[in-house]
Amino acid sequence: MSTLKSLWLTCFTEKLLLLPYSFLSKEGAIFLMSGRIPQNFIDEVLDRLDIIDVVGSRIDLRKSGKNYSACCPFHDEKTPSFSVSPDKQFYYCFGCGAGGNAISFVIDFDKTTFPEAVENLSRSIGLEMPPEISNSGLCSSFKNSLYDINKDADLFYRSNLRHPKDAREAVGYLKMRGLSGETARNFGIGFALPGWNNILKNLGKDEKKKQHLRDVGLLIDRNEEDKFYDRFRNRIMFPIRDARGRTIGFGGRVLSDEKPKYLNSPETPLFQKGRELYGLYEANQRIRDIENLIVVEGYMDVAVLSENDIHNAVATLGTAVTIEHLNKIFRYTSEVIFCFDGDEAGRKAAGRALETSLPVMTDGRSAKFMFLPEGEDPDSIVQKIGSKKFLELVASAAPLSQFLFESLSSQCDYSTIDGKSKLSKLVVPLINKMPIGAFKTLMIRTLCEKTSLEENELLTLAESEKNNDKFLSDRNKYTGIPDVYFGESSKQTEYQHQDQNKPNYRSAKVTKNHYSIKKSIKVPAVHTLIALLANKPELEKYLPKNEDFLNWEIADSNILSNLTKVIRENPSYTLNHIMGYMRGIGDKKQAENFTNIVAGGLFRPLKNNIGDDEKEFKEILARLLKNSFAKMEPLDLFDYLDSKENIDDHSIKALNRAWLNLSKEQNNEQMRVLYDRIIKKPRIP
């Protein structure tokens, strides 16, 4: 299993939850021992949060019945399979299985750790973290160790450029690309030597160091157990720094034309490539008041531009420009200039950047677009024409409004009514993405001039287009998730349960708008028991009081056992609380299984009548108990039934079978007394 997967470590002492830690190594457990977040604080955070606000602030949610729907942010899909229930404070993707509560969503979406997620969410609702949990303790101890290992790797790569033999080719390459030693020092450029284990030999001197190297992505697991090799080999190394100048990741460029040309660190607790910009720290160090930032494609573009006294360039890390990139840029400057190749691919990339920019174009912000001659990139052209002429190209970059209308002009003939109609059809949805303000108003007026429409007519059209888009989206796109999710209709699903040992599963008829889909949903009886109990914790009263007995020899009975313990220890818990608590009881796999089981139960509508749920719960439980009775040794069954206050007909039948199966040695006066005592217990009708 990859070390970058979350490992959930647990220990409960006086109802304090030892935190689960994402991206945690075995050795990382020592960092957990330094602090604990009280469970009651986590519960309070969950009580005050609304999962719709948490998820809706990060992705576009659409109302769908009682729930909210979206395309899943955790896997690629065209038809939404991601649903959020405000009633249950629960999200689930029926495509990839991601699910949980508000805290788990922030962990997965923000690529953060459990304590950081709790801290960020608590701050958003005005709660202070408990004093025993400080930034210098639990959370940052582990991350500091990762910063330290990245710093060591950074220094190691830099030192390699002074290697008398192996670095000769790398130094020659940097000189050939036009970089001086001073620029290389400013950007911390280094070199990963050829070979499979240089970083491992020099920095992985003990198991703890090896693990940290794996945690930051500098080592890769071999197929063989406990075997590793260096991720970066024979590459020019560019350290990626955060706002404080700490190395959070690396980019490596080959010296030849082999692929991949650029290789980045994987996502880690320190590094998420969709949020970071190479060169931003260096630009902020060199320029006190940044007039604008030029977004280019590669590390070398940034370094060569800086070599030519253009210090305001940044690069995305192998991804398209994101909202997170733009929000970060606009914290440093009010103007961003996108620099693209002039070919078709560059124009398409510019179009994507334009659409991404529209939602954040508040008044006072500016986005411009510049295109280089085909076959040129920033580092090649600045060396050909010099920094002065390059800056003239920057100054002549097209404003967003100009680029938007010019890019659509080839598709529309403004001189005809048809062309003007088509232009409005193309532009209005883009304008609708913009925030309300003067910039949006001026865009509408520009469109009015080009289409000869009156402003009030265009505003009416824009509103109509927005409503129509929402209607079509809700009707055709977001109805990919039927309303039966999270139990909104008790009439849409027909089901039945049979014995766990005879895998018979309920069938469901799911209705979607004008058509129906019949499908067989495999739901073992114990899963329905878990789903019902998680949604209605008051059903716990029907479970055996002897918790050891809950460890049936059937799949996932341990989840039922853990769930029962949580509810008995915390009678007031809702599904939202249980979800957070269950993540700490077992390992991550068990927590994921629990989420899937609960979501599967929610997919089948639960009856609105509590009596129906009780009846179903008791019937399934009785059937499982009956099956388990048949497997119990006679003496164990006697002991179990003797511990119960009441017995039912199934128990009596099982008791009689057990009596007949007693050995001669066991069939004695003591067992007769025990038998009589059990038989005389009050009967459950």
LUMMARLUM-740942 format. One line per field, with one value per residue (C-alpha): x, y, z; residue number from 1. Coordinates in Angstrom, 2 decimals. Layout:
REM residues N
X = X;...
Y = Y;...
Z = Z;...
num = NUM;...
END
This chain:
REM residues 685
X = 0.00;1.27;2.56;0.72;-2.57;-4.16;-3.47;-5.92;-4.45;-6.66;-6.61;-9.43;-8.65;-11.29;-13.23;-10.34;-9.89;-6.35;-6.36;-6.31;-3.56;-3.53;-0.25;1.07;3.96;4.38;7.08;4.73;2.70;5.12;3.88;0.34;1.23;2.03;-1.57;-5.19;-8.31;-11.11;-13.98;-16.48;-14.72;-14.96;-18.63;-19.21;-17.54;-19.76;-22.86;-22.20;-21.25;-23.60;-22.11;-23.86;-21.88;-18.62;-18.99;-20.76;-17.87;-15.57;-17.66;-20.83;-23.79;-27.23;-30.47;-31.96;-35.03;-34.14;-30.47;-27.73;-25.87;-22.64;-20.03;-17.70;-14.55;-12.62;-12.86;-13.59;-17.19;-19.70;-22.91;-23.07;-22.98;-22.03;-24.81;-24.93;-27.68;-28.35;-30.56;-27.90;-24.93;-23.39;-21.94;-21.39;-20.27;-21.93;-19.24;-16.03;-17.34;-15.96;-18.11;-18.25;-19.01;-17.78;-14.39;-13.60;-14.61;-12.17;-9.41;-9.86;-10.67;-8.15;-5.50;-4.95;-4.61;-7.24;-6.04;-5.66;-9.16;-10.62;-8.66;-9.69;-13.33;-13.44;-11.91;-14.54;-17.30;-15.50;-14.26;-10.75;-8.84;-8.38;-5.21;-3.69;-3.63;-1.23;0.45;3.75;2.48;0.48;-0.11;3.16;5.62;5.00;4.92;8.09;9.89;8.78;9.97;13.31;13.74;12.86;15.42;18.07;17.20;17.32;20.84;21.88;20.73;22.46;25.70;25.57;26.10;29.60;30.28;33.49;32.51;28.80;27.56;29.62;26.79;24.20;26.28;26.86;23.13;22.29;24.89;23.56;20.07;21.45;21.45;24.21;25.45;23.79;20.35;20.83;21.64;18.65;16.28;18.12;18.60;20.32;20.99;19.81;22.74;22.33;21.69;18.86;19.71;21.69;19.08;18.42;22.10;22.77;19.59;17.88;20.32;17.68;14.13;12.62;14.48;13.52;9.90;10.00;11.64;8.72;6.22;7.51;7.70;11.47;11.52;9.32;8.44;9.72;7.45;9.60;8.92;11.12;12.90;13.00;14.54;14.99;12.14;14.43;17.45;19.74;17.55;17.98;16.15;13.96;12.83;9.22;8.84;5.89;5.24;7.72;10.48;10.24;10.79;7.53;8.28;10.50;10.33;12.92;13.81;15.66;18.89;17.79;14.54;13.42;9.95;8.57;10.41;9.24;8.56;6.96;6.76;3.54;0.89;1.91;0.84;3.04;2.49;-0.62;0.30;-3.13;-2.48;1.20;3.03;6.72;8.64;6.03;8.25;11.23;9.16;7.90;11.46;12.75;9.84;8.39;5.24;4.32;2.54;1.52;2.42;3.11;1.92;4.14;4.40;7.78;10.36;13.02;10.84;10.67;14.41;15.48;13.11;14.62;18.09;16.93;15.71;12.06;11.37;7.57;6.99;5.43;4.65;1.90;3.16;2.02;-1.66;-4.09;-4.68;-7.06;-9.23;-6.77;-3.90;-5.80;-6.84;-3.21;-2.03;-4.58;-3.29;-0.02;-1.17;-4.29;-3.23;-2.39;-0.98;-1.29;1.49;0.68;2.11;0.43;-0.53;-3.96;-3.12;-2.06;-5.30;-7.36;-5.38;-6.02;-9.74;-9.72;-7.81;-10.36;-13.30;-11.48;-10.78;-14.32;-15.72;-12.90;-12.87;-14.12;-13.81;-10.20;-8.77;-7.39;-6.53;-4.65;-3.59;-0.39;0.56;4.06;5.03;4.56;7.50;8.64;8.40;9.27;12.85;13.71;12.09;13.48;16.97;16.25;14.62;15.82;13.93;12.91;11.00;9.60;8.16;6.65;4.86;3.66;2.39;0.43;-1.33;-5.06;-7.39;-9.83;-12.79;-10.93;-9.67;-13.13;-14.85;-12.00;-11.80;-15.51;-15.52;-14.39;-17.57;-19.95;-20.65;-21.56;-23.09;-25.96;-28.82;-27.90;-24.31;-25.39;-27.78;-25.05;-22.64;-25.10;-25.73;-21.98;-21.13;-24.09;-23.24;-19.67;-20.85;-23.16;-20.07;-18.78;-19.43;-21.78;-19.94;-18.89;-16.73;-19.68;-21.91;-19.37;-19.11;-22.88;-22.76;-20.02;-22.15;-25.08;-23.01;-21.98;-25.47;-27.55;-29.61;-30.82;-29.25;-32.51;-33.20;-29.81;-30.23;-33.55;-31.86;-29.02;-31.43;-33.44;-30.27;-29.19;-32.56;-32.66;-29.18;-30.16;-33.38;-31.65;-28.84;-31.21;-33.47;-31.05;-27.75;-28.33;-31.18;-28.42;-28.89;-32.37;-34.36;-34.23;-30.77;-30.73;-34.22;-36.40;-39.17;-40.41;-42.37;-39.63;-37.77;-38.95;-36.70;-36.39;-33.75;-32.90;-30.47;-26.91;-25.65;-27.78;-26.75;-30.10;-30.25;-33.01;-33.96;-34.58;-36.59;-35.15;-37.30;-35.65;-37.98;-39.64;-37.99;-37.22;-34.21;-34.52;-31.40;-30.47;-28.69;-26.68;-27.15;-26.24;-28.51;-25.81;-25.25;-28.90;-28.65;-25.66;-27.37;-30.55;-28.63;-26.40;-29.43;-31.56;-29.21;-32.19;-32.54;-29.49;-31.83;-32.77;-29.18;-27.77;-26.18;-23.29;-21.06;-18.71;-21.61;-21.75;-18.54;-20.37;-18.33;-19.76;-18.27;-18.39;-19.89;-16.94;-18.29;-21.63;-19.81;-17.82;-20.91;-22.80;-20.00;-19.97;-23.72;-23.71;-20.89;-22.54;-26.34;-26.96;-24.85;-26.30;-24.96;-22.75;-21.04;-20.86;-19.12;-16.37;-16.02;-15.99;-13.01;-11.05;-12.20;-10.85;-8.39;-9.14;-10.43;-13.04;-14.06;-14.51;-16.53;-18.76;-19.31;-20.20;-22.58;-24.36;-24.61;-25.94;-28.61;-29.44;-29.80;-32.73;-35.33;-35.83;-39.47;-40.70;-42.55;-40.26;-42.37;-41.42;-37.73;-38.03;-39.85;-37.29;-34.40;-35.81;-36.59;-33.09;-31.53;-33.64;-32.61;-28.94;-29.22;-30.90;-28.07;-25.48;-27.22;-26.79;-23.04;-22.51;-21.15;-23.84;-22.08;-21.52;-25.20;-26.23;-23.97;-25.26;-28.96;-28.34;-27.03;-30.23;-33.17;-35.72;-35.83;-37.93;-39.11;-35.93;-33.88;-35.96;-35.63;-31.89;-31.69;-33.47;-31.15;-28.16;-29.49;-29.73;-26.17;-24.61;-22.05;-22.55;-20.08;-21.89;-25.39;-25.34;-27.38;-25.65;-26.68;-30.25;-30.48;-29.12;-31.61;-34.55;-33.40;-33.26;-36.66;-38.30;-37.12;-39.81;-40.82;-40.49;-43.64
Y = 0.00;3.46;5.42;8.47;6.82;7.75;5.41;5.66;5.04;4.95;5.02;6.10;7.35;9.09;9.77;11.61;10.67;10.14;11.83;9.98;11.43;11.57;10.77;9.26;6.82;4.18;6.26;9.25;7.79;9.37;12.80;11.83;11.04;14.68;15.90;14.93;16.75;16.16;14.32;16.79;19.61;17.68;17.05;20.77;21.67;19.17;20.47;24.05;23.27;22.83;20.42;22.27;25.42;23.48;21.54;24.38;26.77;24.43;22.98;23.98;22.25;22.10;21.48;18.11;17.28;17.43;16.91;18.62;17.15;17.76;16.10;14.36;16.37;13.17;11.52;12.53;12.18;13.87;12.76;13.73;10.89;12.99;13.77;15.73;15.34;18.36;16.19;13.56;15.98;13.33;13.21;10.23;9.56;6.57;6.57;6.28;5.61;8.76;9.74;11.07;14.21;17.80;17.09;14.16;16.23;18.99;16.43;14.90;18.06;20.42;17.68;18.43;16.52;15.75;18.31;21.00;20.30;20.54;23.72;25.38;24.45;25.52;28.87;29.34;29.16;31.21;28.39;28.35;25.10;23.67;24.99;21.52;21.37;23.99;24.56;23.65;20.27;17.55;19.06;20.76;18.27;15.82;18.52;20.13;16.85;16.89;20.48;19.41;16.47;18.66;21.23;18.52;17.28;20.83;21.34;17.92;18.66;22.04;20.51;18.04;20.90;21.16;17.48;17.57;14.77;13.91;17.52;18.63;17.89;19.59;22.75;22.82;22.49;25.41;27.61;26.58;27.64;31.05;30.80;32.28;30.92;33.83;33.03;29.35;30.31;32.67;29.90;27.17;25.13;21.80;18.46;14.92;12.68;9.68;6.46;4.83;5.49;8.71;10.45;7.18;6.63;10.20;11.13;7.84;6.78;5.29;3.98;7.23;9.27;6.76;7.08;10.87;10.68;8.52;10.91;13.84;11.73;11.62;7.84;5.37;1.89;-1.00;-3.97;-5.90;-5.18;-2.54;-1.66;1.93;4.02;7.75;9.50;12.11;10.84;12.75;15.85;19.57;20.20;23.22;23.57;24.74;27.12;28.35;31.96;31.59;30.25;26.69;23.95;22.04;20.04;19.70;19.83;18.00;18.63;16.15;17.16;15.67;15.16;12.06;11.94;13.13;16.41;17.73;15.61;17.03;15.82;13.92;15.49;15.39;17.06;20.00;20.16;20.37;21.30;22.77;25.50;26.30;28.59;28.23;31.49;33.34;33.39;34.59;37.31;38.56;38.68;40.70;43.12;45.12;46.20;43.68;45.51;42.30;38.64;36.84;33.23;31.00;27.26;26.00;26.43;27.32;30.10;31.69;31.35;32.66;35.63;36.45;36.15;38.89;41.17;40.16;38.95;38.88;35.54;32.47;29.02;26.51;23.05;21.00;21.87;24.31;27.53;26.96;29.19;28.54;29.80;32.98;33.65;33.34;35.64;38.32;38.39;39.75;41.91;43.16;42.12;38.74;38.29;34.85;34.02;31.28;29.82;31.21;27.79;26.17;24.38;27.69;29.36;26.56;26.81;30.56;29.92;27.64;30.24;32.89;30.78;30.00;33.70;35.01;34.04;35.90;39.06;41.46;45.20;46.36;43.10;42.68;39.66;39.94;37.49;37.52;35.06;34.25;33.34;29.65;27.56;30.09;30.05;32.83;31.74;31.41;34.63;36.82;35.70;36.50;39.93;41.03;42.02;45.48;44.17;41.30;43.80;45.65;42.40;42.18;45.77;45.01;41.96;41.88;42.62;39.88;41.68;42.20;38.61;37.25;39.10;38.65;34.90;34.57;36.94;34.23;32.34;35.26;37.76;40.95;42.46;39.97;39.39;35.72;36.58;39.01;36.43;33.80;36.19;36.92;33.18;32.55;35.52;35.67;32.39;33.67;37.01;35.14;33.57;36.98;38.47;41.45;44.74;47.48;45.12;42.84;45.82;47.16;43.73;43.75;47.23;46.13;43.19;45.58;47.69;44.67;43.15;46.36;45.12;47.44;46.88;45.93;43.45;41.86;41.71;39.93;37.55;36.92;36.13;33.87;32.11;31.61;30.14;28.01;26.68;25.83;24.17;22.08;21.25;20.24;18.31;16.58;16.56;16.47;14.00;11.46;10.94;9.62;11.11;7.86;8.80;9.42;8.02;10.72;8.45;5.36;4.18;3.82;0.79;-2.73;-4.94;-8.04;-9.62;-13.24;-15.16;-13.87;-17.35;-17.52;-14.36;-13.13;-9.45;-6.95;-5.66;-1.98;-0.15;3.32;5.85;8.66;11.25;9.57;6.19;3.45;1.31;-2.01;-3.18;-5.74;-4.16;-6.65;-5.79;-8.43;-8.45;-7.23;-4.19;-3.21;-3.66;-1.30;1.27;1.28;1.55;4.38;6.36;5.56;4.97;4.43;0.94;-0.07;-1.11;-4.24;-5.49;-8.06;-6.43;-8.85;-6.96;-9.88;-11.74;-9.14;-10.53;-12.88;-14.88;-13.00;-10.25;-6.75;-7.85;-6.07;-2.81;-3.49;-4.23;-0.98;1.01;-0.42;0.54;4.11;4.50;2.98;5.28;8.31;7.90;11.40;10.85;11.42;9.93;13.00;12.36;8.62;9.16;11.19;8.77;5.64;6.97;6.65;3.23;1.08;1.40;3.52;0.55;-0.19;3.47;3.44;0.22;1.80;4.84;2.63;0.53;3.55;5.14;1.89;1.88;5.48;4.63;2.42;4.73;4.19;4.20;7.40;5.39;4.43;1.32;0.01;0.51;-1.18;-4.12;-4.54;-4.16;-6.73;-9.21;-9.05;-9.24;-12.27;-14.02;-13.33;-14.44;-17.64;-18.35;-17.57;-19.82;-22.73;-22.14;-21.70;-24.41;-25.64;-24.28;-20.89;-20.71;-21.57;-18.84;-16.28;-16.98;-16.99;-13.41;-12.16;-10.76;-12.02;-14.75;-15.38;-18.45;-18.59;-18.67;-21.52;-23.60;-22.97;-23.86;-27.18;-28.02;-27.20;-29.42;-32.38;-31.74;-31.74;-34.48;-37.06;-35.24;-31.91;-33.32;-33.02;-31.56;-28.16;-27.81;-28.92;-26.10;-23.63;-24.91;-24.44;-20.95;-19.89;-21.46;-19.49;-16.12;-13.70;-14.25;-11.68;-11.91
Z = 0.00;-0.86;2.09;0.77;1.55;4.84;7.72;10.57;13.98;17.00;20.73;22.99;26.47;28.54;25.33;23.70;20.06;18.90;15.55;12.26;10.09;6.31;4.57;7.79;7.93;10.60;12.17;11.93;14.76;17.22;16.13;16.99;20.55;21.25;21.17;20.96;19.89;22.39;20.80;22.24;20.36;17.09;17.83;18.43;15.12;13.30;15.09;14.00;10.42;7.49;4.98;2.15;3.02;3.29;0.03;-1.82;-1.12;-3.03;-5.86;-7.74;-6.08;-7.68;-5.82;-6.73;-4.68;-1.01;-1.76;-3.74;-6.71;-8.59;-10.72;-8.32;-7.49;-6.78;-10.20;-13.79;-14.89;-17.17;-15.49;-11.81;-9.33;-6.31;-3.84;-0.58;1.99;4.24;6.46;7.03;6.77;4.54;1.02;-1.21;-4.78;-6.38;-9.03;-7.02;-3.51;-1.87;1.07;4.58;6.55;6.30;7.87;5.60;2.55;3.50;4.10;0.66;-1.32;0.28;0.42;4.06;7.29;9.91;12.49;9.83;8.53;12.03;12.70;9.42;9.83;13.47;12.55;9.83;12.45;15.09;17.34;18.77;18.84;22.35;24.01;24.20;20.39;19.08;15.76;17.34;18.49;16.84;13.43;12.60;14.09;11.29;8.61;9.95;9.48;5.83;5.39;6.86;4.51;1.51;2.68;2.95;-0.54;-1.89;-0.51;-1.79;-5.34;-5.30;-4.10;-6.98;-9.47;-8.02;-8.72;-10.83;-13.20;-13.19;-13.15;-16.18;-18.61;-16.37;-15.96;-19.72;-20.33;-18.02;-19.73;-23.14;-22.04;-21.09;-17.29;-15.17;-11.88;-10.07;-11.48;-10.70;-7.09;-6.85;-7.88;-5.98;-9.16;-8.60;-10.24;-9.57;-10.39;-12.69;-10.79;-8.91;-5.27;-4.79;-2.64;-0.82;0.04;1.11;2.98;3.79;6.47;8.77;8.49;9.70;7.06;4.37;5.33;5.17;1.74;0.64;2.23;0.14;-3.01;-3.43;-3.16;-5.03;-3.79;-5.83;-6.33;-3.88;-0.25;1.43;-1.81;-3.06;-5.82;-6.50;-8.29;-9.86;-11.80;-14.20;-14.18;-13.61;-10.32;-9.58;-5.96;-5.60;-2.67;-0.66;0.37;3.25;1.02;2.30;-0.26;-0.65;-3.80;-6.87;-10.61;-12.67;-16.33;-18.51;-20.26;-23.57;-25.47;-23.55;-22.02;-19.75;-20.24;-16.89;-13.82;-10.68;-7.11;-6.44;-4.24;-0.58;2.68;1.63;-2.12;-4.30;-7.85;-8.65;-6.09;-6.38;-8.80;-9.54;-9.17;-7.09;-4.00;-6.04;-7.73;-4.39;-3.06;-6.02;-6.53;-3.68;-5.51;-8.22;-11.05;-12.79;-13.03;-16.30;-16.33;-18.48;-18.96;-17.74;-15.00;-17.53;-18.94;-15.49;-14.86;-18.29;-18.07;-14.67;-16.22;-18.60;-15.76;-16.07;-12.55;-12.52;-14.26;-12.68;-14.03;-13.43;-12.58;-15.54;-15.06;-16.61;-14.69;-11.78;-9.62;-6.77;-8.96;-9.78;-6.21;-5.18;-7.99;-7.11;-3.55;-4.95;-7.85;-9.59;-13.09;-14.60;-18.11;-19.68;-22.12;-24.65;-27.82;-30.93;-32.31;-32.09;-28.83;-27.29;-28.38;-26.85;-23.60;-23.59;-24.00;-20.97;-18.98;-19.96;-18.76;-15.51;-14.96;-15.44;-11.99;-10.17;-12.32;-9.69;-10.25;-10.15;-11.46;-14.95;-17.10;-20.40;-23.08;-25.14;-27.87;-29.07;-32.63;-33.40;-32.32;-29.74;-25.97;-23.52;-22.87;-26.57;-27.74;-24.95;-25.90;-29.54;-29.20;-25.77;-22.65;-23.92;-26.92;-24.89;-22.43;-25.39;-26.30;-22.73;-22.84;-26.02;-24.54;-25.27;-22.35;-21.44;-23.03;-26.30;-26.43;-25.66;-28.49;-30.97;-30.33;-31.13;-34.12;-36.52;-35.72;-36.21;-38.98;-37.10;-40.22;-40.27;-37.87;-37.68;-36.76;-34.04;-32.64;-32.60;-30.90;-28.11;-27.75;-27.30;-25.11;-22.71;-20.90;-20.40;-19.02;-16.67;-15.07;-14.00;-10.56;-10.36;-10.77;-13.15;-15.23;-15.92;-16.73;-19.24;-20.87;-21.31;-22.86;-25.27;-26.34;-26.80;-29.18;-31.23;-31.43;-31.59;-28.67;-25.94;-22.55;-20.87;-23.69;-23.23;-19.47;-19.95;-22.39;-19.94;-17.12;-19.41;-20.53;-16.93;-15.94;-19.07;-18.39;-14.86;-16.01;-18.64;-16.25;-13.48;-15.82;-18.16;-16.35;-12.65;-12.88;-13.38;-9.64;-8.92;-6.05;-4.15;-2.94;0.79;1.07;-0.40;-1.64;0.10;-2.94;-5.50;-4.25;-3.71;-1.65;0.43;2.62;3.10;5.21;5.30;4.56;1.41;-0.42;-1.62;-2.36;-2.76;-6.17;-6.66;-9.25;-9.66;-11.47;-13.39;-14.94;-17.94;-17.79;-15.33;-14.67;-12.93;-11.21;-8.64;-5.71;-3.70;-0.07;2.52;5.52;7.90;5.66;5.92;9.67;9.74;7.49;9.55;12.82;11.56;10.42;13.46;16.42;18.73;17.18;19.24;22.04;20.07;19.80;22.25;25.28;25.13;22.70;22.18;20.63;17.86;16.40;14.09;11.64;8.67;6.55;8.07;11.38;13.00;11.58;13.24;16.49;16.34;15.39;18.34;20.73;19.41;19.85;23.35;24.44;22.77;22.78;21.38;18.25;14.78;11.55;11.15;14.51;13.94;10.62;12.27;15.16;12.99;11.06;14.27;15.43;12.62;9.81;6.77;4.79;7.45;7.54;3.76;3.96;6.58;4.35;1.39;3.46;4.88;1.44;0.03;2.70;1.95;-1.73;-0.71;0.74;4.43;5.48;7.04;9.66;12.51;13.06;9.64;10.38;13.73;12.21;9.45;11.87;14.30;11.52;10.08;13.54;14.46;11.26;11.86;15.47;14.36;11.93;14.57;17.13;14.77;14.67;18.40;20.62;23.08;26.17;24.55;23.63;27.19;28.56;26.07;26.69;30.44;30.13;28.50;30.46;27.94;25.32;22.23;20.33;18.26;21.44;22.91;19.75;19.71;23.42;22.83;19.93;22.08;24.91;22.53;21.34;24.80;25.35;28.10;30.32;29.76;30.36;34.12;36.96;36.71;33.06;33.92;36.47;33.89;31.30;33.68;34.59;30.93;30.11;32.92;31.58;30.34;26.72;23.98;21.81
num = 1;2;3;4;5;6;7;8;9;10;11;12;13;14;15;16;17;18;19;20;21;22;23;24;25;26;27;28;29;30;31;32;33;34;35;36;37;38;39;40;41;42;43;44;45;46;47;48;49;50;51;52;53;54;55;56;57;58;59;60;61;62;63;64;65;66;67;68;69;70;71;72;73;74;75;76;77;78;79;80;81;82;83;84;85;86;87;88;89;90;91;92;93;94;95;96;97;98;99;100;101;102;103;104;105;106;107;108;109;110;111;112;113;114;115;116;117;118;119;120;121;122;123;124;125;126;127;128;129;130;131;132;133;134;135;136;137;138;139;140;141;142;143;144;145;146;147;148;149;150;151;152;153;154;155;156;157;158;159;160;161;162;163;164;165;166;167;168;169;170;171;172;173;174;175;176;177;178;179;180;181;182;183;184;185;186;187;188;189;190;191;192;193;194;195;196;197;198;199;200;201;202;203;204;205;206;207;208;209;210;211;212;213;214;215;216;217;218;219;220;221;222;223;224;225;226;227;228;229;230;231;232;233;234;235;236;237;238;239;240;241;242;243;244;245;246;247;248;249;250;251;252;253;254;255;256;257;258;259;260;261;262;263;264;265;266;267;268;269;270;271;272;273;274;275;276;277;278;279;280;281;282;283;284;285;286;287;288;289;290;291;292;293;294;295;296;297;298;299;300;301;302;303;304;305;306;307;308;309;310;311;312;313;314;315;316;317;318;319;320;321;322;323;324;325;326;327;328;329;330;331;332;333;334;335;336;337;338;339;340;341;342;343;344;345;346;347;348;349;350;351;352;353;354;355;356;357;358;359;360;361;362;363;364;365;366;367;368;369;370;371;372;373;374;375;376;377;378;379;380;381;382;383;384;385;386;387;388;389;390;391;392;393;394;395;396;397;398;399;400;401;402;403;404;405;406;407;408;409;410;411;412;413;414;415;416;417;418;419;420;421;422;423;424;425;426;427;428;429;430;431;432;433;434;435;436;437;438;439;440;441;442;443;444;445;446;447;448;449;450;451;452;453;454;455;456;457;458;459;460;461;462;463;464;465;466;467;468;469;470;471;472;473;474;475;476;477;478;479;480;481;482;483;484;485;486;487;488;489;490;491;492;493;494;495;496;497;498;499;500;501;502;503;504;505;506;507;508;509;510;511;512;513;514;515;516;517;518;519;520;521;522;523;524;525;526;527;528;529;530;531;532;533;534;535;536;537;538;539;540;541;542;543;544;545;546;547;548;549;550;551;552;553;554;555;556;557;558;559;560;561;562;563;564;565;566;567;568;569;570;571;572;573;574;575;576;577;578;579;580;581;582;583;584;585;586;587;588;589;590;591;592;593;594;595;596;597;598;599;600;601;602;603;604;605;606;607;608;609;610;611;612;613;614;615;616;617;618;619;620;621;622;623;624;625;626;627;628;629;630;631;632;633;634;635;636;637;638;639;640;641;642;643;644;645;646;647;648;649;650;651;652;653;654;655;656;657;658;659;660;661;662;663;664;665;666;667;668;669;670;671;672;673;674;675;676;677;678;679;680;681;682;683;684;685
END
